[in-house]
Amino acid sequence: MTVGVCIAAFERAIRKMTGDCDKCKFSTTSPIRIADTLEEAMSMAIEMAGTDKVIVFDGSYGSINLSSSMAEFLTQRAPDVSRNVDRHLLPLWLKQRGIDPETV
């Protein structure tokens, strides 16, 4: 599965700081693109990623902007991920720190 992430807010901030966005690069091969609306950013992310499972960061903290297909995917995966953390990853992490998982 491919997941697309479009980080559009950074170009706006860099443009304000430098006055020149030609120096801003999302990667070495593609320039950062900005969107004026969340809907436009979502469309851009879908186009760039080649999938409808996308997360778009808009500069807001404490919330996630994602497509409905990504929300469905994450909701379906959540029980398995939670089980893996509870049964394997958290006990391992605790043991690595000298904490007996049975006492927590």
C-alpha positions as CSV (number, residue, x, y, z in Angstrom):
1,M,0.0,0.0,0.0
2,T,1.2,3.5,-0.8
3,V,0.4,6.4,1.5
4,G,0.7,10.0,0.3
5,V,1.6,12.9,2.5
6,C,1.4,16.5,1.1
7,I,3.1,19.0,3.4
8,A,1.9,22.2,1.7
9,A,2.2,24.7,4.6
10,F,6.0,24.7,4.7
11,E,6.4,26.4,1.3
12,R,4.2,29.3,2.5
13,A,6.4,29.7,5.6
14,I,9.7,29.5,3.7
15,R,8.4,31.9,1.0
16,K,7.6,34.4,3.8
17,M,11.1,34.0,5.3
18,T,13.2,34.0,2.2
19,G,11.0,35.7,-0.4
20,D,12.1,33.1,-2.9
21,C,10.5,29.6,-3.2
22,D,12.7,28.4,-6.0
23,K,15.2,27.3,-3.3
24,C,12.5,25.3,-1.5
25,K,12.4,21.6,-2.4
26,F,10.2,18.9,-0.9
27,S,12.7,16.4,-2.3
28,T,15.6,16.6,-4.7
29,T,13.3,15.8,-7.6
30,S,10.1,17.7,-7.0
31,P,9.4,21.3,-5.7
32,I,7.0,21.9,-2.9
33,R,3.5,22.9,-4.0
34,I,1.1,24.8,-1.9
35,A,-2.7,24.8,-1.9
36,D,-5.0,27.6,-0.9
37,T,-7.6,25.2,0.6
38,L,-7.6,21.9,2.4
39,E,-9.7,20.4,-0.4
40,E,-7.1,21.5,-3.0
41,A,-4.3,20.1,-0.8
42,M,-6.1,16.8,-0.6
43,S,-6.5,16.7,-4.4
44,M,-2.8,17.5,-4.8
45,A,-1.8,14.7,-2.4
46,I,-4.0,12.2,-4.1
47,E,-2.5,13.1,-7.5
48,M,1.1,13.2,-6.3
49,A,0.8,9.9,-4.3
50,G,-1.2,8.0,-6.9
51,T,-3.5,6.7,-4.2
52,D,-6.6,7.9,-2.4
53,K,-5.2,7.0,1.0
54,V,-3.6,10.3,2.0
55,I,-2.8,12.4,5.0
56,V,-2.5,16.2,4.6
57,F,-0.7,18.4,7.1
58,D,-2.2,21.9,7.1
59,G,-0.3,23.4,10.0
60,S,-2.9,22.6,12.6
61,Y,-1.8,20.7,15.7
62,G,-4.0,18.1,17.4
63,S,-5.9,17.0,14.4
64,I,-5.3,14.9,11.3
65,N,-6.6,15.7,7.9
66,L,-7.0,12.5,5.9
67,S,-9.1,11.0,3.1
68,S,-12.1,8.8,4.0
69,S,-10.3,5.8,2.5
70,M,-7.3,6.4,4.8
71,A,-9.6,6.8,7.8
72,E,-11.2,3.5,7.0
73,F,-7.8,1.8,6.5
74,L,-6.5,3.1,9.9
75,T,-9.7,2.2,11.7
76,Q,-9.5,-1.4,10.3
77,R,-5.9,-1.7,11.3
78,A,-6.2,-0.2,14.8
79,P,-7.2,-3.3,16.7
80,D,-4.3,-5.4,15.3
81,V,-1.9,-2.6,15.9
82,S,-3.2,-2.1,19.5
83,R,-2.9,-5.9,20.1
84,N,0.7,-5.9,18.8
85,V,1.7,-3.0,21.1
86,D,0.0,-4.6,24.1
87,R,1.3,-8.1,23.6
88,H,4.8,-7.6,22.1
89,L,6.1,-4.1,21.7
90,L,5.3,-2.5,25.1
91,P,6.6,-5.6,27.1
92,L,9.8,-5.5,24.9
93,W,10.2,-1.8,25.5
94,L,9.7,-2.2,29.3
95,K,12.2,-5.1,29.5
96,Q,14.8,-3.0,27.6
97,R,14.5,-0.4,30.3
98,G,14.7,-3.0,33.2
99,I,11.0,-2.8,34.0
100,D,9.1,-6.1,34.6
101,P,6.0,-5.9,32.4
102,E,4.1,-8.0,34.9
103,T,4.4,-5.3,37.6
104,V,3.1,-2.4,35.5
